[in-house]
Amino acid sequence: MNKKNFSENFNLRNYTTIKVGGVAEYFAEPRSIYEFYNLIEWCNLNNKKFEIIGAGSNLLINNIFIKGLVICTKKMKSLKIEPYSGIVEAEAGVMLPTLSNSLAKNGLQGGEWAIGIPGTLGGAIYMNAGTGNLSLAKNLISVKVINNKTLEKIEIEKKDINFEYRFSSFQNDNLAIISAKLHFEPNGNLEKLIQTTKNNLKLKTETQPYHLPSFGSVFKNPKNSYAAKLIEDMGLKGFKIGGAEISTMHANFIINNSSASSKDVFELITVIQQKVLQKKGIYLQPEVRMIGFDYPY
Ligand SMILES: Cc1cc2nc3c(=O)[nH]c(=O)nc-3n(C[C@H](O)[C@H](O)[C@H](O)COP(=O)(O)OP(=O)(O)OC[C@H]3O[C@@H](n4cnc5c(N)ncnc54)[C@H](O)[C@@H]3O)c2cc1C
């Protein structure tokens, strides 16, 4: 590892979709699994903390100095598709819209829903991202990881991973996701697949503030209820703290409408939680992950 592999005092704001972030002591964007491995090894040898981010589309980063290294996987984007068998091997940084479009163009069925999720494959596996009952867990065969402590490279089969609603066991393990093997149904109707993918994106942009800076759904839906409905029932649509606003289009979205600070966003999250807890007795658990906050998940 030498200095050209990373930047120092790096502003993370543009590496999150809500455009809020702190300054990382060190920042790197590995282009290969080899470089990714070397960065983690460097942290271990030099006793540096590190955080892994993908597209930052589910992240609130505190506007503070983040000690240690932040590793962004977005440049690890090798994607191999076997159209006849339906086997796909992709690195952690492959974006879901790229994956979704590539699957459709190769006649592979089962990834059309993923078009509207602006995250990486690694982030999607970690978050068990999805829509309705659909998520990548259904198509997963195995995930390759680096054990952040022992530096061992391991391939974990799907049966050994626990996936629940917006949860994967990776959230409790100290593992860096480097790539995944998936299977999608081959020989689909190309035209139909491409059209469904397009329609899914259209639906998303019509029902969510898709083109404004946000991190998608802020809270997980509680059992038998919808976070958006609970927030809307509180009359909170359009409520603002500083530059952070509860979207008038979709109440479970916070948008950054004018240079919001991480404090604005965090306070807005807390106000929503307090109001819903007081009036409905329901604690809304954030879906969004936080860096630089002492948040108890
Ligand atoms: C407009 C919009 C719409 C959205 N719609 C949806 C939706 O329909 N459904 C849905 O589920 N989500 C949705 N999201 C949220 C988000 O896109 C997903 O959670 C996505 O999977 C996050 O991926 P990411 O690469 O951005 O991860 P990041 O936000 O960068 O990181 C999320 C977490 O994953 C960890 N992580 C990321 N990569 C790795 C890796 N390689 N190894 C280990 N840990 C890793 C990070 O440390 C962090 O804790 C939406 C977001 C936006 C902005």
Ligand as a Chemical Component Dictionary entry (heavy atoms), coordinates in Angstrom:
data_LIG
# 
_chem_comp.id                   LIG 
_chem_comp.type                 NON-POLYMER 
_chem_comp.pdbx_formal_charge   0 
_chem_comp.three_letter_code    LIG 
# 
loop_
_chem_comp_atom.comp_id 
_chem_comp_atom.atom_id 
_chem_comp_atom.alt_atom_id 
_chem_comp_atom.type_symbol 
_chem_comp_atom.charge 
_chem_comp_atom.model_Cartn_x 
_chem_comp_atom.model_Cartn_y 
_chem_comp_atom.model_Cartn_z 
_chem_comp_atom.pdbx_ordinal 
LIG C1  C1  C 0 -34.281 6.766  -4.452 1  
LIG C2  C2  C 0 -33.995 5.516  -3.637 2  
LIG C3  C3  C 0 -34.823 4.420  -3.748 3  
LIG C4  C4  C 0 -34.577 3.269  -2.989 4  
LIG N1  N1  N 0 -35.424 2.200  -3.123 5  
LIG C5  C5  C 0 -35.193 1.084  -2.400 6  
LIG C6  C6  C 0 -36.073 -0.040 -2.518 7  
LIG O1  O1  O 0 -37.026 -0.057 -3.293 8  
LIG N2  N2  N 0 -35.807 -1.143 -1.762 9  
LIG C7  C7  C 0 -34.742 -1.190 -0.903 10 
LIG O2  O2  O 0 -34.550 -2.213 -0.243 11 
LIG N3  N3  N 0 -33.894 -0.138 -0.776 12 
LIG C8  C8  C 0 -34.096 0.990  -1.488 13 
LIG N4  N4  N 0 -33.256 2.063  -1.358 14 
LIG C9  C9  C 0 -32.157 1.999  -0.376 15 
LIG C10 C10 C 0 -30.797 1.513  -0.942 16 
LIG O3  O3  O 0 -30.696 1.811  -2.333 17 
LIG C11 C11 C 0 -30.555 0.024  -0.704 18 
LIG O4  O4  O 0 -30.552 -0.287 0.665  19 
LIG C12 C12 C 0 -29.220 -0.411 -1.332 20 
LIG O5  O5  O 0 -29.159 -1.802 -1.361 21 
LIG C13 C13 C 0 -27.993 0.108  -0.577 22 
LIG O6  O6  O 0 -26.854 -0.194 -1.355 23 
LIG P1  P1  P 0 -25.583 0.756  -1.340 24 
LIG O7  O7  O 0 -24.558 0.174  -2.215 25 
LIG O8  O8  O 0 -25.967 2.142  -1.614 26 
LIG O9  O9  O 0 -25.140 0.599  0.182  27 
LIG P2  P2  P 0 -24.617 1.753  1.142  28 
LIG O10 O10 O 0 -25.723 2.707  1.421  29 
LIG O11 O11 O 0 -23.343 2.305  0.632  30 
LIG O12 O12 O 0 -24.340 0.897  2.460  31 
LIG C14 C14 C 0 -25.422 0.313  3.181  32 
LIG C15 C15 C 0 -24.827 -0.645 4.233  33 
LIG O13 O13 O 0 -24.225 -1.744 3.533  34 
LIG C16 C16 C 0 -22.865 -1.922 3.944  35 
LIG N5  N5  N 0 -22.133 -2.362 2.765  36 
LIG C17 C17 C 0 -22.179 -1.841 1.515  37 
LIG N6  N6  N 0 -21.373 -2.540 0.682  38 
LIG C18 C18 C 0 -20.792 -3.513 1.429  39 
LIG C19 C19 C 0 -19.837 -4.551 1.136  40 
LIG N7  N7  N 0 -19.346 -4.731 -0.074 41 
LIG N8  N8  N 0 -19.464 -5.365 2.157  42 
LIG C20 C20 C 0 -19.974 -5.205 3.396  43 
LIG N9  N9  N 0 -20.856 -4.242 3.738  44 
LIG C21 C21 C 0 -21.266 -3.418 2.760  45 
LIG C22 C22 C 0 -22.431 -0.540 4.432  46 
LIG O14 O14 O 0 -21.380 -0.637 5.369  47 
LIG C23 C23 C 0 -23.717 -0.004 5.060  48 
LIG O15 O15 O 0 -23.853 -0.456 6.408  49 
LIG C24 C24 C 0 -33.471 3.222  -2.102 50 
LIG C25 C25 C 0 -32.614 4.344  -2.011 51 
LIG C26 C26 C 0 -32.878 5.477  -2.768 52 
LIG C27 C27 C 0 -31.938 6.652  -2.662 53 
# 
loop_
_chem_comp_bond.comp_id 
_chem_comp_bond.atom_id_1 
_chem_comp_bond.atom_id_2 
_chem_comp_bond.value_order 
_chem_comp_bond.pdbx_ordinal 
LIG C1  C2  SING 1  
LIG C2  C3  SING 2  
LIG C2  C26 DOUB 3  
LIG C3  C4  DOUB 4  
LIG C4  N1  SING 5  
LIG C4  C24 SING 6  
LIG N1  C5  DOUB 7  
LIG C5  C6  SING 8  
LIG C5  C8  SING 9  
LIG C6  O1  DOUB 10 
LIG C6  N2  SING 11 
LIG N2  C7  SING 12 
LIG C7  O2  DOUB 13 
LIG C7  N3  SING 14 
LIG N3  C8  DOUB 15 
LIG C8  N4  SING 16 
LIG N4  C9  SING 17 
LIG N4  C24 SING 18 
LIG C9  C10 SING 19 
LIG C10 O3  SING 20 
LIG C10 C11 SING 21 
LIG C11 O4  SING 22 
LIG C11 C12 SING 23 
LIG C12 O5  SING 24 
LIG C12 C13 SING 25 
LIG C13 O6  SING 26 
LIG O6  P1  SING 27 
LIG P1  O7  DOUB 28 
LIG P1  O8  SING 29 
LIG P1  O9  SING 30 
LIG O9  P2  SING 31 
LIG P2  O10 DOUB 32 
LIG P2  O11 SING 33 
LIG P2  O12 SING 34 
LIG O12 C14 SING 35 
LIG C14 C15 SING 36 
LIG C15 O13 SING 37 
LIG C15 C23 SING 38 
LIG O13 C16 SING 39 
LIG C16 N5  SING 40 
LIG C16 C22 SING 41 
LIG N5  C17 SING 42 
LIG N5  C21 SING 43 
LIG C17 N6  DOUB 44 
LIG N6  C18 SING 45 
LIG C18 C19 SING 46 
LIG C18 C21 DOUB 47 
LIG C19 N7  SING 48 
LIG C19 N8  DOUB 49 
LIG N8  C20 SING 50 
LIG C20 N9  DOUB 51 
LIG N9  C21 SING 52 
LIG C22 O14 SING 53 
LIG C22 C23 SING 54 
LIG C23 O15 SING 55 
LIG C24 C25 DOUB 56 
LIG C25 C26 SING 57 
LIG C26 C27 SING 58 
# 
